[in-house]
């Protein structure tokens, strides 16, 4: 109840009652004091009651106006939120369409490479057994099966776990590629890679696999942030300025996946990289993507040089780890020095428990190999 308004009503009632009492004594002298007092109190009570009623009515009016104003404000906010939501939906649709256009442009450029690629000639021997059904093609039929698999996008992703030691909890997956022929027989890397290298299509396979990885991660944006991929990135992609510009645009549109997608290149090729490749790798790092190197199978590799290039992970074959150590620098010391520079060693091709014990003793925290799991097809919904 408004204090000021009620006080004014009370004062006004008191003044009116006093005025009536004075007037009664002045103009009606025969009126007794008790009657005049009673009349004044009656007028005062009526004034107070009238004042409180008026104050309550005023309070109700003010409250109703306040409620109406609040309701109007909420309705306005709801309309504004609805408009913003609609605008965000439109922007999201445009973003998704732009991403799709960019992705399709990249895929088309890869398929164009296949169509214009030089057809290698026959002459290779029969392919050996592979995962699943045996592949019995050889020579020209094998070459044609590989090219047809690429043109028809029969590219499957297989995942092999990278585990954290000593718990052996899965920390990442490495993304591996398998092709299928028209009869759904698996064409393994040791079969298709020679053909792809002859035709200059290894980078095409890597890039198409990368698009699959990104699609899978996009579908799992809201799931466990630890679900991530090591995905091969070919040097041909990094050296092709026209293609890399489109590729970088595609990655910028999906930069929220940077913490879950690690690009992997061969260590030797990175150490011999051109200025163009180094510049493109810096572009990837600037938007948050990390870099890994693999195929380290000897002890004289310049790991410190790789760390200085911003490499976050280095995969070293388990049997070659001891070769990295020196009398003045035991392996645990090297592991710690690299970690201080931001690079983590991953033991690759781990095959037995004895190796695991040695890895734990040498303070390695990540490992990969058939002991922890074979490459398995990615689920269709992944």
C-alpha positions in Angstrom: 0.0 0.0 0.0 1.6 3.4 -1.0 2.7 5.0 2.3 2.6 8.6 1.0 -0.9 8.4 -0.4 -2.3 6.7 2.7 -0.6 9.3 5.0 -2.1 12.1 2.9 -5.6 10.6 3.2 -5.2 10.2 7.0 -4.0 13.9 7.4 -6.8 15.1 5.3 -9.4 13.2 7.4 -7.9 14.5 10.6 -8.1 18.1 9.3 -11.6 17.7 8.2 -12.7 16.2 11.5 -11.0 19.1 13.4 -12.6 21.6 11.1 -16.1 20.0 11.7 -15.5 20.1 15.5 -14.5 23.7 15.5 -17.4 24.7 13.3 -19.8 22.8 15.5 -18.7 24.7 18.6 -18.7 28.0 16.8 -22.0 27.8 15.0 -23.9 25.5 17.3 -22.9 26.6 20.8 -25.4 24.4 22.6 -23.6 21.3 21.3 -21.9 19.4 24.1 -18.2 18.5 24.0 -19.0 14.8 23.9 -21.3 15.2 20.9 -18.7 17.4 19.1 -16.0 14.9 19.9 -18.1 12.0 18.7 -18.9 13.8 15.5 -15.2 14.6 14.9 -14.2 11.0 15.5 -17.0 9.7 13.3 -15.8 12.0 10.5 -12.2 10.9 11.1 -13.1 7.2 11.0 -15.1 7.7 7.8 -12.2 9.7 6.3 -9.7 7.0 7.3 -11.8 4.2 5.8 -12.4 6.2 2.7 -8.7 7.0 2.4 -7.7 3.4 2.9 -10.2 2.3 0.3 -9.0 4.9 -2.1 -5.4 3.9 -1.5 -6.2 0.2 -2.0 -8.0 1.0 -5.3 -5.0 3.1 -6.3 -2.7 0.2 -5.4 -4.8 -2.3 -7.4 -4.7 0.0 -10.4 -1.0 0.5 -10.2 -0.5 -3.3 -9.7 -2.7 -4.1 -12.7 -0.8 -1.6 -14.8 2.5 -3.1 -13.7 1.2 -6.7 -14.5 0.0 -5.5 -17.9 3.3 -3.9 -18.6 5.2 -7.0 -17.5 2.9 -9.3 -19.6 3.4 -7.0 -22.6 7.2 -7.1 -22.0 7.2 -10.9 -21.8 5.1 -11.2 -24.9 7.5 -8.8 -26.6 10.5 -10.9 -25.4 8.8 -14.1 -26.6 8.2 -12.6 -30.0 11.8 -11.4 -30.1 13.1 -14.8 -29.1 10.9 -16.5 -31.7 12.2 -14.1 -34.4 15.8 -14.7 -33.3 15.2 -18.5 -33.3 13.8 -18.3 -36.8 16.7 -16.2 -37.9 19.2 -18.7 -36.3 17.4 -21.6 -38.0 17.7 -19.8 -41.4 21.4 -19.1 -40.7 21.9 -22.7 -39.6 20.3 -24.0 -42.7 22.4 -21.6 -44.8 25.5 -22.8 -42.9 24.7 -26.4 -43.4 24.0 -25.8 -47.1 27.2 -23.9 -47.5 29.1 -26.7 -45.8 27.4 -29.2 -48.0 28.3 -27.2 -51.1 31.9 -26.9 -50.0 32.1 -30.6 -49.2 30.5 -31.6 -52.5 32.9 -29.3 -54.4 35.8 -31.0 -52.7 34.5 -34.5 -53.4 33.8 -33.6 -57.0 37.4 -32.3 -57.4 38.7 -35.6 -56.0 36.4 -37.7 -58.3 37.6 -35.5 -61.2 41.2 -36.5 -60.3 40.1 -40.2 -60.6 38.4 -39.6 -63.9 41.4 -37.8 -65.4 44.1 -39.9 -63.7 46.5 -42.0 -65.7 45.3 -45.6 -66.0 48.2 -47.8 -64.8 48.9 -50.8 -66.9 48.6 -54.4 -65.9 51.6 -56.5 -64.8 51.3 -56.8 -61.0 51.0 -60.3 -59.5 48.0 -61.7 -57.7 46.8 -60.0 -54.6 47.1 -61.9 -51.3 44.3 -62.8 -48.9 42.7 -59.9 -47.1 40.2 -59.2 -44.3 36.9 -60.9 -44.9 36.3 -62.5 -48.2 39.5 -63.3 -50.2 40.3 -61.0 -53.1 41.5 -63.1 -56.0 41.8 -60.4 -58.6 45.2 -59.6 -60.1 46.7 -57.4 -62.8 44.4 -55.3 -64.8 41.2 -56.6 -63.1 42.6 -55.5 -59.8 43.5 -52.0 -61.2 40.0 -51.6 -62.6 38.4 -52.8 -59.3 40.4 -50.1 -57.4 39.5 -47.3 -59.8 35.8 -48.4 -59.8 35.7 -48.5 -56.0 37.0 -44.9 -55.9 34.6 -43.6 -58.6 31.6 -45.3 -56.9 32.7 -44.1 -53.4 32.9 -47.7 -52.1 35.3 -46.5 -49.4 34.9 -47.9 -45.9 36.4 -46.5 -42.7 38.0 -48.9 -40.2 38.8 -47.8 -36.6 41.7 -49.0 -34.5 41.9 -47.8 -30.9 44.7 -45.7 -29.4 44.6 -46.5 -25.6 45.8 -44.7 -22.5 48.3 -46.6 -20.3 48.2 -48.2 -17.9 44.3 -48.2 -17.8 44.0 -49.1 -21.5 41.1 -46.8 -21.8 40.4 -45.8 -25.4 41.6 -42.2 -26.0 41.4 -42.0 -29.8 40.8 -44.0 -32.8 43.0 -44.1 -35.9 41.0 -44.0 -39.1 42.0 -46.5 -41.7 40.7 -47.0 -45.2 39.5 -50.1 -47.0 38.0 -50.3 -50.5 35.4 -52.7 -51.8 35.0 -54.1 -55.3 31.6 -54.5 -57.0 31.0 -57.8 -55.2 31.7 -56.2 -51.8 35.0 -58.0 -51.4 37.5 -56.0 -49.3 40.6 -54.5 -51.0 43.2 -54.0 -48.3 45.9 -51.3 -48.3 48.7 -53.6 -49.3 46.7 -54.3 -52.5 45.2 -51.0 -53.5 48.2 -48.7 -52.5 50.5 -49.8 -55.3 47.7 -49.2 -57.8 46.8 -45.9 -56.2 50.4 -44.8 -56.2 50.8 -45.6 -59.9 47.7 -43.6 -60.7 48.6 -40.7 -58.4 45.5 -41.3 -56.3 46.8 -41.8 -52.8 45.9 -38.3 -51.8 42.4 -38.8 -53.2 41.9 -41.8 -51.0 43.2 -39.9 -48.0 40.9 -36.9 -48.7 37.8 -39.0 -49.3 38.5 -40.8 -46.0 39.0 -37.5 -44.3 35.5 -36.3 -45.4 34.0 -39.5 -44.0 35.8 -38.8 -40.7 34.5 -35.3 -40.5 30.9 -36.4 -41.3 31.1 -39.0 -38.5 32.3 -36.5 -36.0 29.7 -34.0 -37.1 27.0 -36.5 -36.4 28.4 -37.0 -32.9 29.0 -33.3 -32.0 27.0 -33.5 -28.8 28.5 -36.8 -27.6 31.6 -37.6 -25.6 34.3 -35.0 -26.5 36.9 -37.8 -26.2 35.7 -39.5 -29.3 38.2 -38.4 -31.9 40.2 -39.6 -34.9 43.7 -39.7 -36.1 43.2 -39.2 -39.9 45.8 -39.3 -42.6 46.6 -36.2 -44.5 48.5 -36.6 -47.7 51.4 -34.4 -48.7 49.8 -33.9 -52.1 46.9 -32.1 -50.4 49.2 -29.9 -48.5 51.2 -29.1 -51.7 48.2 -28.3 -53.9 47.5 -24.6 -53.2 44.3 -24.4 -55.2 42.8 -27.5 -53.5 44.1 -26.6 -50.0 42.3 -23.3 -50.1 39.0 -25.1 -50.5 40.0 -27.7 -48.0 40.9 -25.0 -45.4 37.5 -23.3 -46.0 35.9 -26.7 -45.3 37.8 -27.1 -42.1 37.1 -23.5 -40.9 33.4 -24.3 -41.2 34.0 -27.3 -39.0 36.5 -25.8 -36.6 34.5 -26.9 -33.6 35.8 -30.4 -34.3 39.4 -29.3 -34.0 39.9 -30.8 -30.6 38.7 -34.2 -31.9 40.4 -34.5 -35.2 44.2 -35.0 -35.5 45.9 -34.9 -38.9 48.6 -37.5 -39.5 51.5 -37.3 -41.9 54.6 -39.3 -42.4 57.5 -38.1 -40.2 60.2 -38.2 -42.9 58.0 -36.3 -45.4 57.3 -33.6 -42.8 61.0 -33.1 -42.0 61.6 -32.7 -45.8 58.5 -30.4 -46.2 58.6 -27.4 -48.5 57.8 -23.9 -47.4 54.3 -24.3 -48.9 53.6 -27.3 -46.8 54.9 -25.6 -43.7 52.7 -22.6 -44.3 49.6 -24.8 -44.8 50.3 -26.7 -41.7 50.6 -23.4 -39.8 47.2 -22.5 -41.2 45.7 -25.7 -39.7 47.3 -25.1 -36.4 46.0 -21.5 -36.3 42.4 -22.8 -36.5 43.1 -25.3 -33.7 43.8 -28.6 -35.4 46.7 -30.7 -34.1 49.3 -32.7 -36.0 50.6 -36.2 -35.6 53.5 -38.0 -37.4 53.7 -41.8 -38.0 55.9 -44.4 -39.6 58.8 -43.8 -37.2 60.7 -47.2 -37.2 64.3 -46.2 -36.5 66.1 -44.4 -33.7 67.9 -41.6 -35.6 64.8 -39.6 -36.3 64.9 -35.9 -35.3 62.1 -35.9 -32.7 63.1 -32.5 -31.3 62.9 -31.1 -34.8 59.4 -32.5 -35.2 58.4 -31.0 -31.9 59.7 -27.6 -32.9 57.4 -27.8 -35.9 54.4 -28.0 -33.6 53.8 -31.7 -33.8 51.5 -32.8 -31.0 51.9 -36.6 -31.3 54.6 -38.9 -32.7 53.9 -42.6 -33.4 57.0 -44.7 -32.9 57.0 -48.4 -33.6 57.4 -50.2 -30.3 60.5 -52.2 -31.3 62.3 -48.9 -32.2 61.6 -47.1 -29.0 64.8 -48.3 -27.3 66.8 -47.0 -30.3 65.7 -43.5 -29.4 67.5 -43.6 -26.0 71.2 -42.6 -25.5 73.5 -43.2 -22.5 73.1 -39.5 -21.5 69.4 -39.5 -22.3 67.3 -42.5 -21.2 64.0 -43.0 -22.8 61.9 -41.6 -19.9 64.0 -38.4 -20.0 63.4 -38.1 -23.7 59.7 -38.7 -23.2 59.6 -35.9 -20.6 61.6 -33.5 -22.7 59.2 -34.0 -25.7 56.2 -33.6 -23.4 57.6 -30.3 -22.2 57.7 -29.2 -25.8 54.1 -30.2 -26.3 54.6 -33.5 -28.1 53.4 -36.9 -26.8 55.0 -40.2 -27.9 52.6 -43.0 -28.9 53.9 -46.5 -29.1 52.7 -48.1 -32.3 52.5 -51.8 -33.3 52.3 -53.1 -29.8 51.8 -56.9 -29.9 52.5 -58.4 -26.5 52.2 -57.8 -22.8 56.0 -57.6 -22.3 56.1 -54.5 -24.4 53.3 -53.0 -22.4 55.3 -53.4 -19.2 58.3 -51.7 -20.8 56.1 -48.8 -22.0 54.7 -48.2 -18.6 58.2 -48.3 -17.1 59.4 -45.7 -19.7 56.5 -43.4 -18.9 54.7 -43.7 -22.2 51.0 -42.9 -21.8 49.5 -43.8 -25.2 49.8 -47.0 -27.3 48.3 -48.6 -30.3 48.5 -52.1 -31.8 46.7 -55.4 -32.3 47.1 -56.2 -28.6 44.6 -53.5 -27.9 42.3 -54.1 -30.8 42.2 -54.8 -34.5 40.9 -52.3 -37.0 37.1 -52.8 -37.2 34.5 -51.2 -39.6 33.0 -48.0 -38.3 29.3 -48.4 -37.5 27.0 -47.0 -40.1 25.5 -44.6 -37.5 28.9 -43.4 -36.2 
